[in-house]
């Protein structure tokens, strides 16, 4: 009683031989920064060794650059040798949400997150979930400040970039706590490395995917809906949605793309308090998993069949559900790039 949450988090780790940090599949900057920040906290206060894991590939250019320029030492979760006295901490996610490769039988010591995506939390000794915050990195920064731990440049840069990626866009999904954390970290971070990460070089597949997206985008009133049948990497659905939501005539952008037998979905909106996570969760329903924030959401559906007709049927179902939720008439969409213009460009 009376202990700060960071005190209780550390107290429960005192008997551990090693602390293993895990995040969601295809970890993003908020997950990576949170793992790094908490590992620094544990090593500084308890002198216990830590391991940062990677669940699935990291393919978004900025995320790869973050790992490379900050020299993050990540162990693929499937290669990790689990020890009997490991304390396992899940950050920026929650267990049994369909977004992990780790065995469900592995006991978690802690879950630290800012999402409102419901997970199975029963029996976990330490839980700190704050949906009111814009980023998990904000929560981790608070822990470090509470414990009066010096934050190295590398850690500060990772935490700052993690917060920045979560609260970027308009309207901002940031609270005063997120702004305070950014102000606290900014003098400690390496601005050159930050710029290098934000301006990462883009692979050829990025432009292939964008071309597909432009050719398959349809406008339904204030929604732009994009289907990419061959998605080079799962994260690129989010890149397409980020790009499309800036179209001046829409409030919502949703991109769906197929990668290795899974349909990945990403939703974006420029409306405040829109509940994008809840909207996409209701659209996907029992077909798969989905969740997110007010303005951003993601989901996935494992395909029962990869036949074109089955994929068309699934896309039609999702489109109808999406239009119904947004109260948009289910009429034939208008192409973002007219077919005639596409053919003219090909001929020229």
N, C-alpha and C positions, 0 to 999 in steps of 0.2 A: 504494500500500500504506500502511495506517495512517491514511488519511483517513477522516473520518466520512462517512456517507452524504450528509448535507446539503452537505458540502464537494464531494463528487464531483458531486452534482446541479448545483450552481452552476458548477463548473468546466466542465462540458460545455455551458453556455449562453453562455460568454463571447464567442463569435464570432457569436451570433445577432443579427439586427436587431430582432426582435420575438419575444415568447413568447406563444403562443396556448394558452389552457387550455380543454379540453373535458371534459365529463362524460357521463353516460348520459342517455338520453331521459327527459324529464320530471324534470329535476334536483331532488334533494331537499336538505334543509338540510346534510347531510354533504358532498354534492358542491359545493354553493354555497359553504359556509364554507371548504372545502379550496381551491377555486380562488382565493377572495379572499385567504386566508392566504399561499398560494404566490406570488401576484402581488405582494403586499406584500414578501415576502422578496426576490424578484427585483429589484423596483424599488429597494429599500433597499440591497442589496448590489452590484448590477451596474448600476443606473441604465439598465436596458433597458425600453422600453415593453412593456406587456402588454395582452392582450385576454381578457376573460371571455365565454364563449359560452353560449348557451341552446339546447339541443337539444329542440325540441318545446315545447308549452305547459306552463306551471306553473299548475295549477288548484286544488290543495289549499289551503284557506283560509290555514292557517298558513304555508305556503311562499310564497304570494303576499304575505302580510303581511311576511315576512322581506325579500323583494325590495323592497317599497315603503318600509318604515320605515327600512331601512338604505341606501336609494337605491343599490341595486346596478346598475351599468351593464353590462347584458348584451346581446351582439350575437347575434341569431338565427344559428345556425351556417350555415343555407342562404343567408344574405345576406353572409357574410364573404368578402372578397376576399383570397384566399391569396397570399402573397408568397414568392418563391424562397428567402429566408433566414429564414423563420419556423421557430422551434422549437416543436413541438406537444407539449403535455403532457396526458396523459389522467389524470384523477383519479377516485377512487371507482368505478372500472369498469375493464374490460379489453377490448382490441380483439377484434372479430369474435365477439362474444357475442350478436349480434342486438339490441343495445340502443342503437344509434347511427344517426344519419342522415349522418354524415360519410362521405366516399368512402373505401373501403378502400385506395385507392391512395395516400392521404396518409400520408407517413412520420411516425411518432411518434418523438420524442426520448426521452420518458419515460412510464412508467406507474407511478402511485403509488396504492395501493389497500389495502383490508383485507378484501376478499371472497375466498372460496375458489372462486368461479366460474371455471372454467378458460377462459383466453383464448389467442389466438395471440400469443405474445411473441417469437417468433424474429426476430432482427435488430434489436431495440430496444436502443439503447445503455445506457439507464439504467432499471433496474427495482427498485422497492421495494414489495413486496407482503407485508403482515403480517396473515395471518388471525387471529393471536392477539389482535389489538387489537379493541376494540369499535367504533372509528370511524376513518375516514381523517383527520378533523380532529385526532385525538390525535397522529397521526404528523406532521402539519403543524406542530402546536404544538411538538413536539419539535425540528423543524428550526429554528423561529424562536428557541427557547431556546438551542439549540446555537450559533447564529450571533449571539447576544446582540443581537437586533433588538428595539427598542421596539415594542410592539404597541398600535396606536391603539384607542380605545374601540370603534369600528365593527367592526374586525377581530376583536377579542376577543369581542364579542357574537356575531358570526357563528360563530366557532369553538366557543364554549361551547354555543350552541344546537344546532350540528351534532352535537356529542358527546352532548348531552342526549337528542336524538331517537333516537340509535342505541342507547343503553344504558338507555332507559326501560323500564318494565314490570317484571314479576317472573316468574321470577328475572332479575336484571340480567345483561346480557351485557357486563360491564365487567371490566377487569383493573386491577391497581394503577396501571398506566401511564395508563389513562383517568381514574382518580380523581385522579392527580397533575396531569394536564393541566387538569381542571376546577378544581382548587384554585388552580392557577397563573393561570387566566384569570378566575376569578370577581371578584377585586378590580378588574380592568381593564375589565370589561364594564358596559354601561349596563343596569341592572336594570329601569328603566321601559320601555325599548324591548323588552327580553326578555319582560316581562309582556304588552306589547301584541301581540307576535308569538304568544305561547302562547294568548292569549285572542282570537284573530282572529274577526271576525264571520262567520257562516256564511251561504252563499247558499241560496235556496229549493231548488235542486237537491239539496243535501245531505239535506234532509228527505224529498224525493221518493224518493231512492235508499234512504234508511233504511226508509221505509215498504215499498218493494218487497222489501227484504231481510227484514224481519220477516215478511212474508207468504209468502216462499219459502224459509224456513229449515227444514231437517229435521235431526233428531237421530238419530245412529246410535251408540248406546252412548256413548262419550266424545268423539265428533266431532259438531260442528255444521257442516252444509254448506249454503251459500247460493248461489243462482243469481239474478243480476240480468240479465235479457235486454236491458235498455236502460240501459247504464252511462253516466251523463252525462259522466264523465271517468275515464281509466284509474286515477288515484290513489284513486278512491273505493272500489275493491275492497279496498285496504289499510285504508281507514277503516272499512269494514264488518267486516273481519276483526278489527281492533283492538277494535271494540265487542263483537262476538259472543264473543270468547275469554274475556270476563269473566263469561260465564254460569256459574253455580256448579257445574253438573253436567257440564261438559265439560273436556277437556284440550287439544283441538284445535279450531280454527276455520279453515275454508277458504271463500273467496268467489271465485266466478267471474262475470265480467260481460262483456258484449259492447259494444265501442265501435269504430265505423267498420271493421267487418269483422274485428276481432281479438278473440279471447277472452283477457281478462286474468285472471290468477289471483293470489291472495294467500293465504298461509298463516300462521297464528300458533299458538303453543303456550305453555302455562304450565309446561311440563316443562323441567327443566334438561338440557343436553347432549342434546337431542332430535334434532339433525341435520335441522332442517326444510328447509334448503336442499337437502341430498342427497336427502331424501325426495321433495320436489316435483320435483326433477330426474329422478328415476327414474319418477315417475308420468307426467310429461309425455313423457319419452323422446324419440323422433324426431319427435313431433308438433309440437314447437316448442322454446322455450328456457325454462330455469328455473334458479334458484340462490338463494343467500342465506346465512343464518346458522343458528345452533343453534335459535333460537326464531322466526325470521321468514324468510319466503321469498316470492319472486314469480316469475311466469313469464308467457309469452304464446304464443298459438297463432294463426297466421293462418288464417282460415276458408277452406276450399275452397268452401264453399257457405253461404249465409245462410238457406237454407230451414229452416223450423221442424223438419222431420223430421231434417235433417242435424245441426242443433244439438242436438236431443234425443239423437241417437246418440252425438255427441261427449261430451256431459255424462254419459251412461250409461257410456261407456268410462272416463272419468276417475274417476267415482265408484267403479266396480269396482276399478280399480287402487289408488285411495286406500284403500279398505276393506281390500284384500288386504295392502297395506304396513303398515297399522295393526293387522292381525290382528283385524279386526272382521267378524262375519258379515254377508254381503250379504243383508240383509232389508229389508223396507219401512221407511222412516224414519218417525219420529214428528214431526209438525209442531210447531214451536216455539209458534206461535199456532194453535190448532185452527180448522179451517174454519168450524165452527158459530159460534164467537165472531166471526170476521171478518164473516160474513153478518149476525149480530145487530148488530154495530157499524155496518154499512152501512145496515141498515134503520132504525136509531135516528137 
